[in-house]
Amino acid sequence: MSLLLVRDASKLLEAIDVDTFAEDERLPYWAELWPSAIALARWTLETPGIRGQKVLELGCGVGLVGITAARAGGAVTMTDYEDDALLFARYNVATNVRAPLPVVRHLDWRTPDGIGTYDVILGADIVYERRNFNPLLGLFRRALSPAGYVMMTEPDRSIGRDFFVAAAAEGFLLERRTTTVARRNRSVTVTCTLVRDGGTRGRGGA
């Protein structure tokens, strides 16, 4: 596999103007190939249950996870909030996936109208902001098929742990394990969390 990557993500940080950041606190997280994405891509290739499933990727970035899910036989829709990320994802899909190609589209978790339902939702390192907890959990409920599940990977940040506490309070069922990824001459521990809708709202629900 050959991915087109951003040569120097720090240049994107330098180019952010104050008004753009103030609008939505938008940072170019998408431009980095994070260990969590590598772990999730590996999981898609090792999981026979992906083949033939409708798969939604959230925060696709440069496209690694969606590409591996498509190669594993999933019918994949890759999404991101950032238009630049979608440009990279489309290029990388075109150069790494044979037909049928994944759908690559914009998605705002706060307004996911028309997103459809999926058997599997994938998200690598997507929990950065507490204000996104409720939109993300709402999207899970809207987009998961009745027997569907979410697989999320993240480097065990405190914000990630808080998100899963909120998910459990809302009635989601969680299964967690850890794996390691070698990245830039160091070993990174990544937490993999399987999320299912328990069918009931917790005390925090409506």
N, CA and C of each residue as an Amber inpcrd file, in Angstrom:
protein
   618
   0.8450000  -1.1950000   0.0000000   0.0000000   0.0000000   0.0000000
   0.8830000   1.2480000   0.0000000   0.4840000   2.2270000  -0.7940000
   1.2240000   3.4880000  -0.8600000   0.2630000   4.6410000  -0.5990000
   0.5160000   5.3820000   0.4880000  -0.3750000   6.4760000   0.8660000
   0.2830000   7.8230000   0.6160000  -0.4900000   8.7410000   0.0470000
  -0.0550000  10.1360000  -0.0330000  -0.2980000  10.7800000   1.3280000
   0.7690000  11.3000000   1.9330000   0.6800000  11.9000000   3.2610000
   1.1170000  13.3530000   3.2060000   0.7500000  14.0950000   4.2330000
   1.2090000  15.4740000   4.3730000   2.6810000  15.4440000   4.7920000
   3.5250000  16.1250000   4.0510000   4.9640000  16.0800000   4.3290000
   5.2940000  16.6840000   5.6880000   4.6720000  17.7990000   6.0150000
   4.9850000  18.4900000   7.2700000   3.6930000  19.0790000   7.8340000
   3.0460000  18.3390000   8.7570000   1.7660000  18.7780000   9.3140000
   1.8970000  20.0770000  10.0920000   3.0930000  20.3760000  10.5970000
   3.2790000  21.6170000  11.3470000   3.0290000  22.8430000  10.4760000
   3.2550000  22.7100000   9.1790000   2.9930000  23.8220000   8.2620000
   1.5020000  24.1430000   8.2110000   0.6730000  23.1270000   8.3440000
  -0.7750000  23.3590000   8.3660000  -1.1850000  24.1050000   9.6260000
  -0.5580000  23.7590000  10.7480000  -0.8440000  24.4810000  11.9890000
  -0.4870000  25.9530000  11.8570000   0.6550000  26.2230000  11.2470000
   1.0930000  27.6030000  11.0740000   0.1600000  28.3920000  10.1680000
  -0.5070000  27.6840000   9.2630000  -1.3550000  28.3590000   8.2750000
  -2.7680000  28.6250000   8.7700000  -3.1400000  28.1010000   9.9460000
  -4.5030000  28.2980000  10.4510000  -4.6930000  29.7540000  10.8480000
  -5.7530000  30.3720000  10.3220000  -6.0250000  31.7500000  10.7090000
  -6.9280000  31.7760000  11.9420000  -6.9040000  32.8710000  12.6440000
  -7.6120000  32.9880000  13.9240000  -9.1040000  32.7990000  13.7470000
  -9.6680000  33.3360000  12.6800000 -11.1140000  33.2360000  12.4750000
 -11.5500000  31.7980000  12.2430000 -10.7630000  31.0480000  11.4710000
 -11.0940000  29.6520000  11.2040000 -11.0600000  28.8390000  12.4910000
 -10.0370000  29.0670000  13.3190000  -9.9410000  28.3270000  14.5750000
 -11.0770000  28.7010000  15.5160000 -11.4060000  29.9810000  15.5790000
 -12.4540000  30.4440000  16.4910000 -13.8130000  29.8810000  16.1130000
 -14.0140000  29.6550000  14.8200000 -15.3050000  29.1510000  14.3450000
 -15.6270000  27.7840000  14.9240000 -14.6450000  26.8860000  14.9540000
 -14.9390000  25.5150000  15.3730000 -13.7510000  24.8370000  16.0350000
 -12.7590000  25.6180000  16.4730000 -11.5440000  25.0700000  17.0640000
 -10.9620000  23.9630000  16.1880000 -10.8920000  24.2390000  14.8840000
 -10.4790000  23.2360000  13.9130000  -8.9530000  23.1710000  13.8380000
  -8.4250000  21.9810000  14.1020000  -7.0020000  21.7180000  13.9880000
  -6.8120000  20.5590000  13.0020000  -5.6850000  20.5180000  12.2960000
  -5.4950000  19.4960000  11.2560000  -5.0680000  18.1360000  11.8060000
  -5.8730000  17.5840000  12.7150000  -5.5720000  16.2590000  13.2350000
  -5.4920000  15.2250000  12.1090000  -6.2640000  15.4600000  11.0630000
  -6.3660000  14.5040000   9.9610000  -5.0380000  14.2790000   9.2510000
  -4.1140000  15.2470000   9.3460000  -2.9100000  15.2200000   8.5160000
  -1.8410000  14.2580000   9.0270000  -2.0290000  13.6900000  10.1970000
  -1.0460000  12.7830000  10.7910000  -1.5540000  11.3470000  10.6900000
  -0.6650000  10.4150000  10.4240000  -1.0250000   8.9980000  10.4560000
  -0.7570000   8.4900000  11.8710000  -1.8200000   8.4570000  12.6780000
  -1.6820000   8.1690000  14.1030000  -1.5650000   6.6690000  14.3680000
  -0.8970000   6.2730000  15.4440000  -0.8340000   4.8510000  15.8050000
  -2.2070000   4.2070000  15.9330000  -3.1920000   4.9670000  16.4020000
  -4.5410000   4.4120000  16.5320000  -5.1090000   3.9890000  15.1840000
  -4.8050000   4.7450000  14.1350000  -5.2710000   4.3860000  12.7920000
  -4.5800000   3.1140000  12.3120000  -3.2980000   2.9890000  12.6090000
  -2.5700000   1.7830000  12.2170000  -3.1540000   0.5630000  12.9340000
  -3.4610000   0.7120000  14.2220000  -4.0490000  -0.3900000  14.9900000
  -5.4150000  -0.7750000  14.4340000  -6.2280000   0.2130000  14.0970000
  -7.5610000  -0.0840000  13.5920000  -7.4950000  -0.6900000  12.1900000
  -6.5830000  -0.2110000  11.3660000  -6.4050000  -0.8030000  10.0340000
  -6.0110000  -2.2760000  10.1640000  -5.1070000  -2.5540000  11.0810000
  -4.6940000  -3.9370000  11.3150000  -5.8800000  -4.7800000  11.7660000
  -6.7100000  -4.2070000  12.6330000  -7.8930000  -4.9320000  13.1160000
  -8.8320000  -5.2760000  11.9620000  -9.0530000  -4.3350000  11.0250000
  -9.9660000  -4.6160000   9.9100000  -9.4720000  -5.7830000   9.0620000
  -8.1620000  -5.8980000   8.9190000  -7.6090000  -6.9690000   8.0980000
  -7.6180000  -8.3090000   8.8190000  -7.6520000  -8.2730000  10.1500000
  -7.6290000  -9.5020000  10.9450000  -9.0140000  -9.9870000  11.3310000
 -10.0500000  -9.2140000  10.9900000 -11.4170000  -9.5230000  11.4150000
 -12.2390000 -10.0330000  10.2420000 -12.5390000 -11.3310000  10.2000000
 -13.2840000 -11.8750000   9.0600000 -14.6930000 -11.3220000   8.9260000
 -15.2370000 -10.7640000  10.0210000 -16.6050000 -10.2520000   9.9920000
 -16.7930000  -8.9870000   9.1840000 -15.7230000  -8.3790000   8.6690000
 -15.8660000  -7.1630000   7.8620000 -16.4420000  -7.4720000   6.4810000
 -16.0780000  -8.6030000   5.9090000 -16.4970000  -8.9290000   4.5410000
 -18.0090000  -8.9320000   4.4090000 -18.4920000  -8.1950000   3.4130000
 -19.9170000  -8.1570000   3.1270000 -20.7170000  -7.2180000   4.0150000
 -20.0500000  -6.5170000   4.9450000 -20.7470000  -5.6210000   5.8620000
 -20.7230000  -4.1840000   5.3450000 -21.7650000  -3.4360000   5.7020000
 -21.7660000  -1.9940000   5.4420000 -20.9560000  -1.3220000   6.5460000
 -19.9400000  -0.5730000   6.1420000 -18.9790000  -0.0090000   7.0960000
 -18.9420000   1.5080000   6.9450000 -19.0240000   2.2000000   8.0690000
 -18.9040000   3.6590000   8.1080000 -17.6540000   4.0120000   8.8970000
 -16.7550000   4.7950000   8.2590000 -15.6070000   5.2910000   9.0020000
 -15.8020000   6.7590000   9.3370000 -15.5640000   7.1090000  10.5950000
 -15.6420000   8.4840000  11.0670000 -14.2310000   9.0460000  11.1970000
 -14.0330000  10.2800000  10.7230000 -12.7230000  10.9020000  10.8170000
 -11.6770000  10.1440000  10.0290000 -11.9210000   9.9700000   8.7320000
 -11.0740000   9.0780000   7.9390000  -9.6690000   9.6140000   7.7090000
  -9.4610000  10.9350000   7.8470000  -8.1270000  11.4730000   7.6130000
  -7.6270000  11.1390000   6.2190000  -6.4090000  10.6240000   6.1320000
  -5.8230000  10.3170000   4.8280000  -6.3440000   9.0140000   4.2370000
  -7.1310000   8.2390000   5.0220000  -7.8610000   7.1320000   4.4240000
  -7.3790000   5.7250000   4.7140000  -6.3900000   5.5630000   5.5750000
  -5.8300000   4.2190000   5.7930000  -6.8760000   3.2020000   6.2160000
  -7.6610000   3.5160000   7.2280000  -8.5970000   2.5320000   7.7940000
  -9.6880000   2.1640000   6.7940000 -10.2540000   3.1570000   6.1170000
 -11.2830000   2.8620000   5.1260000 -10.7560000   2.0020000   3.9920000
  -9.5120000   2.2490000   3.5970000  -8.8960000   1.4630000   2.5340000
  -8.7390000   0.0070000   2.9580000  -8.2280000  -0.2290000   4.1650000
  -8.0520000  -1.6140000   4.6070000  -9.4020000  -2.3020000   4.8030000
 -10.4060000  -1.5510000   5.2710000 -11.7390000  -2.1430000   5.4230000
 -12.3090000  -2.5360000   4.0690000 -12.0850000  -1.7160000   3.0500000
 -12.5380000  -2.0510000   1.6970000 -11.7810000  -3.2640000   1.1630000
 -10.4930000  -3.3060000   1.3970000  -9.6980000  -4.4580000   0.9620000
 -10.1240000  -5.7340000   1.6790000 -10.6560000  -5.5860000   2.8910000
 -11.1430000  -6.7410000   3.6410000 -12.5350000  -7.1750000   3.1950000
 -13.1120000  -6.4680000   2.2410000 -14.3950000  -6.8850000   1.6860000
 -15.5960000  -6.1170000   2.1650000 -15.3930000  -5.0230000   2.9250000
 -16.5070000  -4.2220000   3.3950000 -17.0020000  -3.2550000   2.3250000
 -18.2890000  -2.9090000   2.4200000 -18.8680000  -1.8490000   1.5850000
 -18.7470000  -0.5620000   2.3830000 -17.7370000   0.2440000   2.0710000
 -17.2530000   1.2760000   2.9850000 -17.6870000   2.6740000   2.5580000
 -18.1230000   3.4500000   3.5520000 -18.3090000   4.8930000   3.4080000
 -17.3300000   5.5720000   4.3470000 -16.4460000   6.3920000   3.7800000
 -15.4250000   7.0980000   4.5660000 -15.8440000   8.5490000   4.7120000
 -15.7520000   9.0850000   5.9340000 -16.2230000  10.4500000   6.1700000
 -15.1980000  11.2430000   6.9620000 -15.2340000  12.5450000   6.7560000
 -14.4310000  13.4650000   7.5570000 -15.1070000  14.8260000   7.5010000
 -14.7660000  15.6560000   8.4720000 -15.2980000  17.0230000   8.5380000
 -14.4660000  17.9910000   7.7110000 -13.1990000  17.6280000   7.4870000
 -12.2640000  18.5250000   6.8230000 -12.1800000  18.2250000   5.3250000
 -12.3790000  19.2410000   4.5110000 -12.3370000  19.0630000   3.0650000
 -10.9590000  18.6210000   2.5800000  -9.9010000  19.1410000   3.1890000
  -8.5510000  18.7430000   2.7820000  -8.3170000  17.2590000   3.0460000
  -8.8210000  16.7710000   4.1650000  -8.6950000  15.3420000   4.4550000
  -9.3810000  14.5140000   3.3790000 -10.5430000  14.9480000   2.9410000
 -11.2790000  14.2120000   1.9300000 -10.5320000  14.1650000   0.5990000
  -9.8110000  15.2260000   0.2770000  -8.9990000  15.2290000  -0.9470000
  -7.9160000  14.1510000  -0.8710000  -7.2210000  14.0810000   0.2550000
  -6.1940000  13.0590000   0.4250000  -6.8180000  11.6680000   0.4230000
  -7.9450000  11.5050000   1.1220000  -8.5950000  10.1920000   1.1900000
  -9.0190000   9.7190000  -0.1970000  -9.5890000  10.6100000  -0.9910000
 -10.0280000  10.2160000  -2.3440000  -8.8410000   9.7880000  -3.1990000
  -7.7510000  10.5220000  -3.1170000  -6.5640000  10.1520000  -3.8840000
  -6.0460000   8.7840000  -3.4410000  -5.9510000   8.5780000  -2.1440000
  -5.4130000   7.3200000  -1.6380000  -6.3330000   6.1410000  -1.9350000
  -7.6380000   6.3610000  -1.9050000  -8.5750000   5.3070000  -2.3080000
  -8.3600000   4.9440000  -3.7660000  -8.2550000   5.9450000  -4.6260000
  -8.1200000   5.6970000  -6.0580000  -6.8480000   4.9240000  -6.3960000
  -5.8050000   5.0950000  -5.5910000  -4.5360000   4.4410000  -5.8880000
  -4.3290000   3.1330000  -5.1350000  -5.2570000   2.7940000  -4.2310000
  -5.0340000   1.6040000  -3.4030000  -6.1910000   0.6090000  -3.3660000
  -7.3210000   0.9460000  -3.9680000  -8.4960000   0.0740000  -3.8850000
  -9.0310000  -0.1940000  -5.2950000  -9.3030000  -1.4460000  -5.5720000
  -9.9890000  -1.8060000  -6.8080000 -11.4890000  -1.6750000  -6.5980000
 -12.2290000  -1.5480000  -7.7030000 -13.6880000  -1.4250000  -7.6100000
 -14.2740000  -2.6430000  -6.8910000 -15.3490000  -2.4440000  -6.1290000
 -16.0510000  -1.1620000  -5.9170000 -15.3080000  -0.2730000  -4.9130000
 -15.1950000   1.0040000  -5.2640000 -14.4820000   1.9430000  -4.4180000
 -15.3560000   2.3980000  -3.2480000 -14.7410000   2.6950000  -2.1120000
 -15.5030000   3.2940000  -1.0120000 -16.0890000   4.6460000  -1.4140000
 -17.1950000   4.9920000  -0.7990000 -17.7420000   6.3400000  -0.8960000
 -16.9390000   7.2260000   0.0560000 -16.5510000   8.4060000  -0.3950000
 -15.8280000   9.3580000   0.4520000 -16.6440000  10.6420000   0.4990000
 -17.0710000  11.0480000   1.6960000 -17.9870000  12.1840000   1.7960000
 -17.7770000  12.9700000   3.0860000 -18.2430000  14.1970000   3.0470000
 -18.2150000  15.0760000   4.2180000 -19.2760000  14.6410000   5.2210000
 -18.9450000  14.7560000   6.5110000 -19.9280000  14.4760000   7.5580000
 -19.6500000  15.3420000   8.7640000 -20.6970000  16.0140000   9.2200000
 -20.6830000  16.7450000  10.4820000 -21.4840000  15.9080000  11.4700000
 -20.8400000  15.4400000  12.5440000 -21.5210000  14.5810000  13.5030000
 -22.7430000  15.2460000  14.1110000 -22.7670000  16.5560000  14.1410000
 -23.8830000  17.2720000  14.7610000 -25.1280000  17.2530000  13.8830000
 -24.9460000  17.0800000  12.5840000 -26.0770000  17.0780000  11.6430000
 -25.8990000  15.9350000  10.6470000 -26.0630000  14.6900000  11.1120000
 -25.7840000  13.5350000  10.2520000 -26.9820000  13.0920000   9.4160000
 -27.7800000  14.0290000   8.9440000 -28.9760000  13.6770000   8.1820000
 -28.6040000  12.8780000   6.9290000 -29.3750000  11.8420000   6.6780000
 -29.1820000  11.0600000   5.4660000 -27.9820000  10.1430000   5.4850000
 -27.4000000   9.8970000   6.6510000 -26.1930000   9.0870000   6.6990000
 -26.4750000   7.6030000   6.4940000 -27.6960000   7.1580000   6.7750000
 -28.0260000   5.7480000   6.6020000 -27.6480000   4.9160000   7.8160000
 -27.7430000   3.5890000   7.6760000 -27.3980000   2.6840000   8.7680000
 -26.3090000   1.7190000   8.3190000 -25.5110000   1.2690000   9.3030000
 -24.3260000   0.4730000   9.0080000 -24.1810000  -0.6650000  10.0010000
 -23.5280000  -1.7240000   9.5440000 -23.2500000  -2.8710000  10.4150000
 -22.0500000  -2.6020000  11.3170000 -21.0940000  -1.8290000  10.7970000
 -19.8600000  -1.5500000  11.5290000 -19.5250000  -0.0710000  11.3870000
 -19.2140000   0.5790000  12.4990000 -18.6950000   1.9530000  12.4840000
 -17.2750000   1.9140000  13.0370000 -16.3670000   2.5740000  12.3380000
 -14.9580000   2.5970000  12.7230000 -14.5210000   4.0120000  13.0520000
 -13.7130000   4.1620000  14.0910000 -13.1980000   5.4780000  14.4430000
 -11.8490000   5.3610000  15.1270000 -10.8190000   5.9570000  14.5330000
  -9.4790000   5.9330000  15.1140000  -9.1260000   7.3220000  15.6230000
  -8.9130000   7.4180000  16.9280000  -8.4650000   8.6740000  17.5280000
  -9.4130000   9.8360000  17.2110000 -10.6960000   9.6210000  17.4370000
 -11.6820000  10.6440000  17.0630000 -12.2280000  11.4190000  18.2550000
 -11.8500000  11.0530000  19.4780000 -12.3860000  11.7380000  20.6590000
 -11.3390000  12.7280000  21.1810000 -11.5070000  13.9740000  20.7950000
 -10.5980000  15.0300000  21.2400000 -11.2970000  16.0960000  22.0790000
 -12.5900000  16.2910000  21.8480000 -13.3080000  17.4020000  22.4570000
 -14.5280000  16.8930000  23.2240000 -14.6770000  17.3200000  24.4750000
 -15.8200000  16.8910000  25.2840000 -17.1490000  17.3160000  24.6540000
 -17.1500000  18.4360000  23.9660000 -18.3920000  18.9170000  23.3550000
 -18.8860000  18.0010000  22.2360000 -18.0380000  17.0670000  21.7830000
 -18.4490000  16.1320000  20.7430000 -19.0120000  14.8250000  21.2910000
 -19.0170000  14.6570000  22.6150000 -19.5030000  13.4020000  23.1870000
 -20.9360000  13.1120000  22.7610000 -21.8440000  14.0490000  23.0280000
 -23.2590000  13.7950000  22.7270000 -23.5320000  13.6460000  21.2410000
 -22.9680000  14.5070000  20.3650000 -23.1730000  14.2810000  18.9310000
 -22.6690000  12.9190000  18.4640000 -21.5510000  12.4860000  18.9930000
 -20.9930000  11.2070000  18.5580000 -21.8430000  10.0360000  19.0370000
 -22.2760000  10.0750000  20.2860000 -23.1370000   9.0120000  20.7900000
 -24.4800000   9.0060000  20.0690000 -24.9950000  10.1890000  19.7640000
 -26.2360000  10.2660000  18.9930000 -26.0710000   9.6830000  17.6000000
 -24.9180000   9.9250000  16.9890000 -24.6390000   9.3610000  15.6710000
 -24.5680000   7.8390000  15.7270000 -23.9710000   7.3080000  16.7680000
 -23.9350000   5.8540000  16.9200000 -25.3540000   5.2860000  16.9130000
 -26.2200000   5.8910000  17.7030000 -27.5880000   5.3770000  17.7900000
 -28.3320000   5.5170000  16.4720000 -28.0630000   6.5790000  15.7650000
 -28.7530000   6.8100000  14.4960000 -28.2430000   5.8850000  13.3910000
 -26.9340000   5.6600000  13.3660000 -26.3300000   5.0080000  12.2050000
 -26.0830000   3.5090000  12.3770000 -26.1410000   2.9910000  13.6020000
 -25.9010000   1.5650000  13.7980000 -27.1370000   0.7430000  13.4470000
 -26.9480000  -0.3440000  12.7120000 -28.0150000  -1.3080000  12.5120000
 -28.2870000  -2.0060000  13.8440000 -29.4310000  -2.6870000  13.9930000
 -29.7700000  -3.2800000  15.2900000 -28.6930000  -4.2100000  15.8620000
 -28.0130000  -4.9550000  15.0180000 -26.9700000  -5.8670000  15.4910000
 -25.5730000  -5.2990000  15.2690000 -25.4840000  -4.0220000  14.9430000
 -24.2020000  -3.4290000  14.5930000 -23.3440000  -3.0930000  15.8000000
 -22.1180000  -2.6910000  15.5080000 -21.1880000  -2.3210000  16.5740000
 -20.2120000  -1.2650000  16.0710000 -19.5720000  -0.6190000  17.0180000
 -18.5430000   0.3810000  16.7460000 -17.2100000  -0.1750000  17.2330000
 -16.1580000   0.0040000  16.4500000 -14.8130000  -0.2860000  16.9340000
 -14.0210000   1.0140000  16.9310000 -13.5440000   1.4060000  18.1060000
 -12.7830000   2.6340000  18.2670000 -11.3960000   2.3110000  18.8080000
 -10.4120000   3.0390000  18.3200000  -9.0610000   2.9170000  18.8520000
  -8.5710000   4.2950000  19.2730000  -7.8610000   4.3530000  20.3970000
  -7.3010000   5.6120000  20.8740000  -6.2230000   5.3080000  21.9050000
  -5.3240000   6.2750000  22.1310000  -4.1380000   6.0050000  22.9580000
  -4.3660000   6.1690000  24.4590000  -5.5660000   5.8420000  24.9150000
  -5.8960000   5.8570000  26.3390000  -5.6830000   7.2280000  26.9720000
  -6.1090000   8.2670000  26.2510000  -6.1030000   9.6080000  26.8320000
  -7.2150000   9.7200000  27.8810000  -7.0720000  10.6580000  28.7730000
  -8.1060000  10.8660000  29.7870000  -9.4270000  11.2690000  29.1380000
  -9.3720000  12.0520000  28.0530000 -10.6090000  12.4620000  27.3720000
 -11.3090000  11.2470000  26.7630000 -10.5190000  10.2800000  26.2910000
 -11.1010000   9.0550000  25.7650000 -11.7700000   8.2370000  26.8560000
 -11.1110000   8.1320000  28.0010000 -11.7150000   7.3970000  29.1150000
 -13.0130000   8.0540000  29.5540000 -13.0380000   9.3700000  29.5820000
 -14.2630000  10.0910000  29.9510000 -15.3810000   9.8250000  28.9450000
 -15.0110000   9.7370000  27.6600000 -16.0240000   9.4530000  26.6400000
 -16.6660000   8.0900000  26.8780000 -15.8700000   7.0970000  27.1900000
 -16.4310000   5.7610000  27.3800000 -17.2480000   5.6750000  28.6680000
 -16.9120000   6.4600000  29.6780000 -17.7710000   6.5540000  30.8650000
 -19.1310000   7.1250000  30.4580000 -19.1190000   8.1620000  29.6310000
 -20.3740000   8.7520000  29.1600000 -21.1600000   7.7580000  28.3160000
 -20.4670000   6.9910000  27.4760000 -21.1430000   5.9960000  26.6380000
 -21.8110000   4.9280000  27.4960000 -21.1140000   4.4610000  28.5230000
 -21.6960000   3.4520000  29.4110000 -22.9100000   4.0040000  30.1450000
 -22.8430000   5.2790000  30.5490000 -23.9750000   5.9110000  31.2330000
 -25.1830000   6.0330000  30.3200000 -24.9470000   6.0730000  29.0250000
 -26.0370000   6.1700000  28.0540000 -26.5400000   4.7970000  27.6110000
 -26.0400000   3.7290000  28.2250000 -26.5490000   2.3940000  27.9390000
 -25.7530000   1.6100000  26.9140000 -24.6120000   2.1380000  26.4530000
 -23.7810000   1.3830000  25.5240000 -22.9610000   0.3380000  26.2800000
 -22.7520000  -0.7980000  25.6380000 -21.9720000  -1.8800000  26.2110000
 -20.5680000  -1.8390000  25.6260000 -19.5490000  -1.9880000  26.4680000
 -18.1660000  -1.7960000  26.0530000 -17.3340000  -3.0500000  26.3090000
 -16.4680000  -3.3630000  25.3450000 -15.4660000  -4.4120000  25.5130000
 -14.1260000  -3.8010000  25.1290000 -13.1490000  -3.8520000  26.0360000
 -11.8920000  -3.1600000  25.7990000 -10.7090000  -4.1240000  25.8710000
  -9.7190000  -3.8350000  25.0190000  -8.4460000  -4.5460000  25.0710000
  -7.3670000  -3.5860000  24.5910000  -6.1210000  -3.9490000  24.7630000
  -5.0330000  -3.0990000  24.3010000  -4.1670000  -3.8470000  23.3000000
  -3.5060000  -3.0790000  22.4620000  -2.5440000  -3.6220000  21.5160000
  -1.3880000  -2.6320000  21.4310000  -0.3310000  -3.0190000  20.7730000
   0.8120000  -2.1130000  20.6160000   1.1000000  -1.9050000  19.1390000
   1.5790000  -0.7050000  18.8340000   1.9300000  -0.3310000  17.4670000
   3.3330000   0.2540000  17.4810000   4.1680000  -0.2110000  16.5840000
   5.5040000   0.3630000  16.4290000   5.4000000   1.5520000  15.4790000
   5.7990000   2.7200000  15.9630000   5.6800000   3.9390000  15.1590000
   6.8440000   4.8570000  15.4850000   7.6210000   5.2090000  14.4660000
   8.7440000   6.1350000  14.6220000   9.6930000   5.6980000  15.7380000
  10.0830000   4.4440000  15.6550000  11.0920000   3.8700000  16.5520000
  10.6550000   3.8030000  18.0140000   9.3630000   3.7710000  18.2330000
   8.8910000   3.5580000  19.5950000   7.6150000   2.7200000  19.5660000
   7.3240000   2.0800000  20.6710000   6.1350000   1.2460000  20.7880000
   5.0320000   2.0320000  21.4940000   3.8650000   2.1070000  20.8680000
   2.7430000   2.8800000  21.3960000   1.6140000   1.9230000  21.7820000
   1.0970000   2.0610000  22.9870000  -0.0530000   1.2590000  23.4250000
  -1.3410000   1.9260000  22.9680000  -2.1910000   1.1520000  22.3230000
  -3.4620000   1.6470000  21.8010000  -4.5920000   0.8330000  22.4230000
  -5.6190000   1.5250000  22.8840000  -6.8010000   0.8710000  23.4370000
  -7.8370000   0.6690000  22.3360000  -8.3180000  -0.5550000  22.2140000
  -9.3470000  -0.9030000  21.2310000 -10.6450000  -1.1740000  21.9910000
 -11.6910000  -0.4600000  21.6500000 -12.9530000  -0.5750000  22.3770000
 -14.0840000  -0.9150000  21.4250000 -14.7260000  -2.0370000  21.6620000
 -15.9130000  -2.4450000  20.9220000 -17.1240000  -1.8820000  21.6420000
 -17.9700000  -1.1660000  20.9150000 -19.1260000  -0.4800000  21.4980000
 -20.3940000  -1.0110000  20.8480000 -21.3260000  -1.4540000  21.6630000
 -22.6320000  -1.8980000  21.1730000 -23.7220000  -1.1130000  21.8890000
 -24.8260000  -0.9080000  21.1920000 -25.9540000  -0.2280000  21.8080000
 -26.7090000  -1.2270000  22.6750000 -26.7210000  -0.9680000  23.9900000
 -27.4030000  -1.8700000  24.9020000 -28.9140000  -1.8000000  24.8330000
 -29.4320000  -0.8490000  24.0640000 -30.8820000  -0.7580000  23.8700000
 -31.6140000   0.0170000  24.9210000 -30.8730000   0.5230000  25.9130000
 -31.5090000   1.3310000  26.9640000 -30.7050000   2.5890000  27.1830000
 -31.3660000   3.6150000  27.6450000 -30.6940000   4.8550000  28.0000000
 -30.2730000   4.8060000  29.4560000 -29.0810000   5.3300000  29.7350000
 -28.6420000   5.4630000  31.1160000 -29.2740000   6.6780000  31.7530000
 -28.8380000   6.9760000  32.9420000 -29.4070000   8.1000000  33.6700000
 -29.1620000   9.4210000  32.9480000 -28.1120000   9.4700000  32.1160000
 -27.8170000  10.7000000  31.3970000 -28.6590000  10.8670000  30.1580000
 -29.4740000   9.8450000  29.7900000 -30.2290000   9.9120000  28.5460000
 -31.5190000  10.6790000  28.7020000 -32.1380000  10.9110000  27.5300000
 -33.4070000  11.6340000  27.5270000 -34.5440000  10.7100000  27.9060000
